[in-house]
Amino acid sequence: MQLLLFFILQLPIGTPNPDDNEALDFSDPFDVIVFIILPIVLVGLYMLWRKRKHQDK
């Protein structure tokens, strides 16, 4: 318990911490692109790259 208290006391006032996070707002186009579309595109490109790499052997 004392170790946990020690780490809590180390957090300076005014710095961001995990408790300050807000939920994603999917009405914002930036959030939709970054958190939904971009990961899907990257996974698709990775799978395409792996398939072509496997065919070249």
Order of alpha helices (4+ residues) and beta strands (2+ residues): alpha-alpha-alpha
